Amino acid sequence: MAQPAQAVSALAALARNGNLRRVELAWGASITAEWIHFVALGVFAYHAGGTTAVGIAGLVRMLPTAIVAPFAATLGDRFRRERFLAGIALVGAAALGGSAAAFFLGRNELVVFALAAVVGITSTLFRPALQAILPSLARTPEELIAANGATATLESLGTLIGPLMAGVLVSFTDPGVLFLVASAVLLSAAALLAGVVVEGRIQATAATAGPGAWELLVAGFRTVASAPKARLIVGLLTAQGFVRGCLNVLIVVGVFRLFDAGGGSVGYLTAALGVGGLFGAFGALTLEGKRLAVPLGIALIFWGLPIALIAAWPNLAAALLLVALVGAANSVEDVAGFTLLQRIVPDEVLTRVLGVAWGLVMGAVGLGSIVATWIVAGLGARAAFVIVGAILPVLTLIVWRLLVRIDREVLAPALELALIEGVPMFAPLSIAAKEHMAGRLIEVPVGAGEVVIRTGDPGDRFYIVADGELEVTNGVQAKAGRGDFFGEVALIRDVPRTATVTATAPSRLYALERDDFLAAVTGHSAVRSAGDAVVEARLQAG
């Protein structure tokens, strides 16, 4: 019972964070709209030109995304991410509305396919911006993992509700109605995002000019290319995207060729991904932050095997179960893979790196859509399921040792982060801000009898006690030990030191320079209020 209780506790903590709650609900609406569009476009394309048209629709939807996403994602690092997300949702809703108009005014394939490319771009840009904003909204490492788990859960719900709704609607109405429904759902996402505000995002440097346009464009590619761990994770996610593109086509082919079912079954079979994804996402909430690469590899193996097994049992009932297994693996893969990237990649380039990752993934989805049609045409539907299903298990076994090494080297938050989290006034800060502060801490060993700060001196640092014992004198005497902090009064009030602090035993302190401390305290309203309350309490006690 420990794991279900842990998952429920994580989701409850997430629900108490209003900004995370709004962002995650907007993501659920976005993914629901995306899958409604996927089913509508697939049925529309198949009736317009068969399997080839389905492959072309997938390529048209994803290829522009692969080209545009890595560059457009730079806007998420230059502008406020919550506004960027809202703008993306509005553009996507407009493209879906245009698709409905093109369908009802003449069923123009060219316009529907062109607008599908716009929908693909907005859907893809939503993902890196969402995953980049989560560390700025989550306040603890556990809350970040819970947020990524909720992202996977809501993706699974959207993958269930969207295709299921589309499957029902397409059985008695036209794809144009589905385009309209998807547009309305995406508009609700934009409304939710309008209430999100990111506070306390700490910049790496306070007084330097912003990067130029070229630097913004290439930073994401450079980070991926130069960091072996990030490169491996992005490569595996890209391979999964290729298989996903193949599966998108194989679902349609299987429904009409292997299972001899109607068009509504495309929605039902796709919804099975969501059903399995719900179970996988619930389990992903219990993942431990220390070991994420090996679960990523296991999830990739189970992403492929069920696809290959569909060839052995070519009937709709078995396919529904096997595709559900793929959905479960997909949730674990998403949580593990993207939490690793959030942990490895610096926040100032995170949106760009995620944009590169999603651009590559969606390009691979488009490529997979075309390659699948070639495999089906050359070797038949059953052989296509076997070949596609073998890709990820084989690739994962090849890189297994590298995944194990990542789990050894990517450690959980260090002592410095634990010290930051132990300061009550910093509690409202996001995990990204806390990790930034932890990286700026300076270790300060002091000997017994050594004066750390003296009354009347200028305030230049904030101190946290890691070990030892100190005496604080400011009219009265007090003791400071492990986890205590001092030095904030002079910094917040911009006055000379109001107390003298002397080590009474060998001690180890960690110091935060004035500018770094003030950037954290003044950049977040709740932290600023907490800091003022601490100062008032200190002065009254003195």
C-alpha positions in Angstrom: 0.0 0.0 0.0 3.0 2.3 0.3 3.3 3.2 -3.4 -0.4 4.1 -3.9 -0.3 6.2 -0.7 2.8 7.9 -1.9 1.2 8.7 -5.3 -1.9 10.1 -3.6 0.2 12.2 -1.3 2.2 13.6 -4.2 -1.0 14.5 -6.2 -2.5 16.2 -3.1 0.6 18.4 -2.6 0.4 19.3 -6.3 -3.3 20.3 -6.0 -2.4 22.8 -3.3 -0.1 24.7 -5.7 -2.6 26.9 -7.6 -0.2 27.8 -10.5 0.7 24.2 -11.0 -2.9 23.2 -10.9 -3.9 25.7 -13.6 -0.9 24.8 -15.9 -1.6 21.0 -15.6 -5.3 21.4 -16.3 -4.5 23.6 -19.3 -2.1 20.8 -20.5 -4.9 18.3 -20.1 -7.2 20.4 -22.3 -4.4 20.9 -24.8 -3.6 17.1 -25.2 -7.3 16.3 -25.4 -7.7 18.8 -28.3 -4.6 17.4 -29.9 -5.9 13.8 -29.9 -9.4 14.9 -31.2 -7.6 16.5 -34.1 -5.4 13.4 -34.6 -8.5 11.2 -35.0 -10.3 13.7 -37.2 -7.3 14.2 -39.4 -6.6 10.5 -39.7 -10.2 9.6 -40.7 -10.4 12.6 -43.1 -7.1 11.7 -44.8 -7.9 8.0 -45.1 -11.2 8.7 -46.8 -9.4 11.2 -49.0 -6.6 9.0 -50.2 -6.1 5.8 -48.2 -3.0 4.7 -46.3 -0.7 7.0 -48.3 -2.8 10.0 -47.5 -2.6 9.1 -43.8 1.2 8.9 -44.0 1.4 12.2 -45.8 -0.9 13.9 -43.2 1.4 12.7 -40.5 4.4 14.0 -42.3 2.8 17.4 -43.1 1.7 17.7 -39.4 5.1 16.9 -37.9 7.8 17.9 -40.4 7.3 21.7 -40.1 7.2 21.1 -36.3 10.7 19.5 -36.4 12.1 22.5 -38.3 10.3 25.3 -36.4 10.1 24.1 -32.8 13.8 24.3 -31.8 13.9 28.0 -33.0 10.4 29.1 -31.8 11.1 27.6 -28.4 13.7 30.3 -27.8 10.8 32.6 -27.2 10.0 30.6 -24.1 13.4 31.6 -22.6 13.2 35.2 -23.7 9.6 36.0 -22.7 7.4 35.0 -19.7 6.7 31.3 -20.2 3.1 31.5 -18.9 2.2 34.1 -21.6 4.0 32.1 -24.2 1.9 29.1 -23.4 -1.3 31.1 -23.5 -0.3 32.5 -26.9 0.4 29.0 -28.3 -3.0 27.8 -27.2 -4.8 30.7 -28.9 -2.9 30.2 -32.2 -3.7 26.4 -32.1 -7.4 27.1 -31.4 -7.5 29.5 -34.4 -5.9 26.8 -36.7 -8.5 24.2 -35.5 -11.3 26.6 -36.2 -9.9 27.3 -39.7 -9.7 23.5 -40.3 -13.4 23.2 -39.5 -14.2 26.1 -41.9 -12.1 24.5 -44.7 -14.0 21.2 -44.2 -17.4 22.7 -44.3 -16.7 25.1 -47.1 -15.5 22.4 -49.6 -13.4 19.8 -47.8 -10.2 21.3 -49.1 -7.4 18.8 -48.4 -4.7 21.3 -49.0 -6.0 23.8 -46.4 -6.8 21.1 -43.9 -3.3 19.6 -44.2 -1.6 23.1 -44.1 -3.5 24.0 -40.9 -2.6 20.6 -39.5 1.0 21.7 -39.7 0.1 24.8 -37.6 -1.7 22.6 -35.1 1.3 20.3 -34.9 3.7 23.2 -34.3 1.6 24.7 -31.5 1.1 21.3 -29.9 4.8 20.7 -29.9 5.7 24.1 -28.6 3.3 23.7 -25.7 5.3 20.7 -24.5 8.8 22.3 -23.9 7.3 25.5 -22.6 5.2 23.4 -20.1 8.1 21.3 -19.0 10.4 24.3 -18.7 7.9 26.2 -16.5 7.3 23.4 -14.1 10.6 23.8 -12.2 9.7 27.5 -11.7 6.4 26.6 -10.2 7.3 23.5 -8.1 8.8 24.2 -4.7 10.5 20.9 -3.9 12.1 18.0 -5.8 9.2 15.8 -4.8 6.7 18.4 -6.1 8.6 18.5 -9.4 8.4 14.8 -9.8 4.7 14.9 -8.9 4.2 17.7 -11.5 5.8 15.6 -14.2 3.7 12.6 -13.0 0.6 14.7 -13.2 1.6 15.8 -16.7 1.8 12.1 -17.7 -1.5 11.4 -16.0 -3.3 14.2 -17.7 -1.7 13.3 -21.0 -3.1 9.8 -20.6 -6.5 11.2 -19.7 -6.4 13.4 -22.8 -5.2 10.4 -24.8 -8.3 8.5 -23.5 -10.9 11.2 -23.5 -9.9 12.9 -26.8 -9.9 9.8 -29.1 -12.9 8.3 -27.3 -14.9 11.5 -27.8 -13.7 11.7 -31.4 -14.5 8.0 -32.0 -18.1 8.5 -30.8 -18.6 11.8 -32.7 -17.0 10.5 -36.0 -19.4 7.6 -36.0 -22.4 9.8 -36.6 -21.0 13.2 -37.8 -18.2 14.7 -39.9 -14.5 15.4 -39.0 -15.4 19.1 -39.3 -17.4 18.9 -36.1 -14.4 17.3 -34.4 -12.2 20.2 -35.5 -14.7 22.7 -33.9 -14.8 20.7 -30.7 -11.0 20.6 -30.5 -10.8 24.4 -31.0 -13.2 25.0 -28.1 -11.2 22.7 -25.8 -8.0 24.5 -26.6 -9.6 27.9 -25.9 -10.4 26.7 -22.4 -6.7 25.9 -22.0 -5.8 29.5 -22.9 -8.3 30.8 -20.3 -6.7 28.7 -17.6 -3.2 29.9 -18.5 -4.4 33.5 -18.2 -4.4 33.1 -14.4 -0.8 31.7 -14.1 1.9 33.9 -12.7 5.6 32.8 -12.3 7.3 34.6 -9.4 10.9 34.5 -8.2 12.6 33.3 -11.4 16.3 34.0 -10.6 18.5 34.9 -13.6 22.0 33.6 -13.7 23.4 37.1 -14.0 21.8 40.3 -13.0 23.5 43.0 -14.9 24.6 41.6 -18.3 23.0 42.2 -21.7 20.7 39.5 -23.0 21.9 37.0 -25.5 21.7 37.8 -29.1 19.3 36.2 -31.6 21.9 33.8 -32.9 23.0 32.7 -29.4 19.3 32.1 -28.6 18.9 29.9 -31.6 22.0 27.7 -31.2 22.2 27.4 -27.4 19.8 24.5 -27.3 21.6 22.6 -30.0 25.0 23.3 -28.4 23.8 22.1 -25.0 22.4 18.8 -26.4 25.5 18.2 -28.6 28.0 18.9 -25.8 26.4 17.1 -22.9 26.6 13.3 -23.3 23.8 12.6 -20.8 21.4 15.0 -22.4 22.4 13.8 -25.8 21.6 10.2 -24.9 18.3 11.0 -23.4 17.2 13.2 -26.3 18.3 10.5 -28.7 16.2 7.8 -27.0 13.2 10.2 -26.9 13.7 10.8 -30.6 13.8 7.0 -31.3 10.6 6.7 -29.3 9.1 9.5 -31.5 9.9 7.5 -34.6 8.2 4.4 -33.3 5.2 6.6 -32.3 4.9 7.9 -35.8 4.9 4.4 -37.1 2.3 3.4 -34.6 0.0 6.3 -35.6 -0.1 4.8 -39.1 -0.3 1.2 -38.0 -3.3 1.9 -35.8 -5.2 3.1 -38.8 -3.9 0.3 -41.0 -4.6 -2.3 -38.4 -8.2 -1.1 -37.9 -9.1 -1.3 -41.6 -6.8 -4.2 -42.8 -6.2 -6.6 -39.9 -9.2 -6.1 -37.6 -11.8 -5.3 -40.3 -13.4 -2.7 -38.1 -15.0 0.7 -38.7 -13.5 4.2 -38.5 -14.7 4.7 -34.9 -12.2 1.9 -33.8 -9.3 4.3 -34.7 -10.5 6.4 -31.8 -11.1 3.5 -29.5 -7.7 1.9 -30.2 -6.0 5.3 -29.7 -8.0 5.7 -26.4 -6.5 2.5 -25.2 -3.2 4.4 -25.0 -4.8 6.7 -22.6 -6.2 3.9 -20.4 -2.8 2.3 -20.1 -1.2 5.7 -19.6 -3.3 6.3 -16.5 -2.0 3.2 -14.8 1.5 4.0 -15.9 1.3 7.6 -14.7 0.0 6.6 -11.3 3.0 4.3 -11.0 5.4 7.0 -12.3 4.5 9.2 -9.4 6.4 6.8 -7.1 9.6 7.1 -9.0 12.6 8.0 -6.9 14.6 11.0 -8.1 18.0 9.1 -7.7 17.2 6.4 -10.3 15.4 7.5 -13.4 17.5 6.3 -16.3 17.0 2.6 -15.8 13.2 3.0 -15.5 13.4 5.0 -18.7 15.1 2.1 -20.4 12.6 -0.4 -19.1 9.7 1.8 -20.3 11.3 2.0 -23.8 11.5 -1.8 -24.0 7.8 -2.1 -23.1 7.0 0.6 -25.6 8.1 -1.7 -28.4 7.3 -5.3 -27.4 3.5 -5.0 -27.3 3.5 -3.5 -30.9 5.4 -6.6 -32.2 2.9 -8.9 -30.3 -0.1 -7.4 -32.2 1.1 -9.3 -35.2 0.7 -12.6 -33.3 -2.9 -11.8 -32.2 -4.4 -9.6 -35.0 -7.8 -8.9 -33.5 -9.2 -5.7 -32.0 -9.6 -7.0 -28.4 -5.9 -8.2 -28.1 -4.7 -5.0 -29.8 -6.6 -2.9 -27.3 -4.8 -4.6 -24.4 -1.4 -4.4 -26.0 -1.8 -0.8 -27.0 -2.8 -0.1 -23.4 0.6 -1.6 -22.3 2.3 0.8 -24.7 0.4 3.7 -23.0 1.5 2.6 -19.6 5.2 2.5 -20.7 4.8 5.9 -22.4 3.8 7.6 -19.1 6.8 6.2 -17.2 9.1 7.1 -20.1 7.8 10.7 -20.2 8.2 11.2 -16.4 11.7 9.6 -16.2 13.1 11.2 -19.4 11.9 14.7 -18.9 12.6 14.8 -15.2 16.2 13.8 -16.0 16.5 16.6 -18.6 15.1 19.1 -16.1 17.7 18.0 -13.6 20.6 18.0 -16.0 20.0 21.1 -18.1 20.5 24.7 -16.7 17.2 26.6 -16.3 18.3 29.5 -18.5 18.5 27.2 -21.6 15.9 24.7 -20.6 13.1 25.8 -22.9 15.5 25.8 -25.9 16.9 22.3 -25.1 13.4 20.9 -24.6 12.4 22.7 -27.9 15.3 20.9 -29.7 14.2 17.6 -28.1 10.5 18.0 -29.1 11.5 19.2 -32.5 13.6 16.1 -33.0 10.8 13.9 -31.6 8.1 15.4 -33.8 10.4 15.2 -36.8 10.9 11.5 -36.0 7.1 11.1 -35.7 6.6 12.5 -39.1 9.4 10.4 -40.6 8.0 7.3 -38.9 4.6 8.0 -40.4 6.1 7.8 -43.9 8.5 4.9 -43.2 5.6 2.9 -41.8 3.6 3.2 -45.1 6.7 1.9 -47.0 7.0 -1.1 -44.7 3.3 -1.9 -45.0 3.5 -1.5 -48.8 6.6 -3.7 -49.1 6.2 -6.3 -46.4 2.6 -6.2 -45.3 0.8 -5.1 -42.2 1.8 -8.0 -39.9 5.5 -7.7 -40.7 5.3 -3.9 -40.2 4.1 -4.4 -36.6 7.0 -6.8 -35.9 9.7 -4.6 -37.3 8.5 -1.4 -35.7 8.0 -3.2 -32.3 11.6 -4.4 -32.3 13.3 -1.0 -32.7 13.2 0.3 -29.1 14.0 -2.9 -27.3 17.1 -3.5 -29.4 18.2 0.1 -29.1 17.7 0.1 -25.3 19.8 -3.0 -24.8 22.6 -1.4 -26.8 22.8 1.6 -24.5 21.8 -0.1 -21.3 25.2 0.4 -19.6 25.1 4.1 -20.3 21.7 4.3 -18.6 23.0 2.6 -15.5 26.0 5.0 -15.5 23.6 8.0 -15.6 21.8 6.7 -12.5 25.1 6.5 -10.7 26.2 10.0 -11.7 23.0 12.1 -11.6 22.6 12.5 -7.9 19.7 13.7 -5.8 19.9 17.2 -4.4 23.1 17.8 -2.4 23.7 19.3 1.0 23.6 22.8 -0.3 20.0 22.3 -1.6 19.0 20.7 1.7 20.3 23.8 3.6 18.3 26.2 1.3 15.2 24.1 1.8 15.7 24.3 5.6 15.3 28.1 5.6 11.6 28.7 6.1 11.5 32.1 4.3 12.7 30.3 1.1 9.9 27.7 1.2 7.7 29.5 -1.5 10.6 29.5 -4.0 10.5 27.1 -7.0 12.9 24.2 -7.1 14.7 25.9 -10.0 15.3 29.0 -7.9 16.4 26.9 -4.9 18.8 24.9 -7.0 20.2 28.1 -8.4 20.7 29.5 -4.9 22.3 26.2 -3.8 24.8 26.4 -6.6 25.8 29.9 -5.4 26.4 28.9 -1.8 30.1 29.4 -0.6 31.4 27.1 2.1 32.9 29.1 5.0 34.8 27.1 7.7 35.4 29.0 10.9 37.4 28.2 14.0 36.4 28.5 17.6 36.5 32.1 18.8 36.4 33.5 15.2 34.0 36.4 14.6 31.8 35.9 11.5 30.0 39.2 11.5 30.3 42.2 13.8 27.7 44.8 14.9 28.1 48.0 12.7 29.9 46.3 9.8 28.3 46.5 6.3 26.1 43.5 5.4 27.6 41.6 2.5 26.5 37.9 3.0 23.7 35.7 4.3 24.8 32.7 6.3 23.4 29.2 7.0 24.9 26.9 9.6 25.8 23.4 8.4 27.6 22.2 11.5 29.0 23.6 14.7 27.8 26.2 17.3 27.9 30.0 17.3 26.9 32.7 19.8 24.7 35.6 18.6 25.0 38.9 20.6 22.6 41.8 19.9 21.8 43.1 23.4 21.0 39.6 24.5 22.8 36.3 23.8 21.5 33.4 21.8 22.9 30.2 20.3 23.0 29.2 16.6 23.5 25.6 15.5 22.9 23.3 12.5 20.1 24.6 10.2 20.0 28.1 11.8 20.7 31.2 9.6 21.7 34.8 10.2 22.7 38.0 8.4 19.4 38.7 6.6 18.5 41.9 8.6 21.3 44.0 7.2 20.6 42.8 3.7 16.9 43.2 3.6 16.8 46.6 5.5 20.1 47.8 3.9 21.5 48.8 7.3 24.8 47.9 9.1 25.0 44.6 11.0 22.7 44.6 14.0 24.4 41.6 15.8 27.8 40.0 16.4 28.1 36.3 15.7 31.1 34.4 17.1 31.9 30.7 16.7 32.1 28.9 20.0 33.3 25.6 18.4 34.8 24.7 15.0 31.9 25.3 12.6 31.0 25.0 8.9 28.9 27.7 7.4 27.5 28.3 3.9 27.3 31.9 2.7 25.1 33.5 0.0 26.4 36.8 -1.5 24.3 39.9 -1.1 23.1 40.2 -4.7 22.2 36.5 -4.9 20.2 36.7 -1.6 18.4 39.9 -2.6 17.5 38.5 -6.0 15.7 35.6 -4.3 14.0 37.6 -1.6 12.9 40.6 -3.7 11.9 38.6 -6.8 9.1 36.7 -5.1 6.3 38.4 -3.1 5.8 35.5 -0.6 9.5 35.3 0.1 9.7 39.0 0.5 6.9 39.0 3.1 8.5 36.0 4.9 11.8 37.9 5.0 10.2 41.0 6.4 8.5 38.9 9.1 11.8 37.3 10.1 13.5 40.7 10.3 10.7 42.1 12.5 11.0 39.1 14.8 14.8 39.4 15.1 14.6 43.1 15.9 11.8 42.7 18.5 13.8 39.9 20.1 16.9 42.1 20.3 
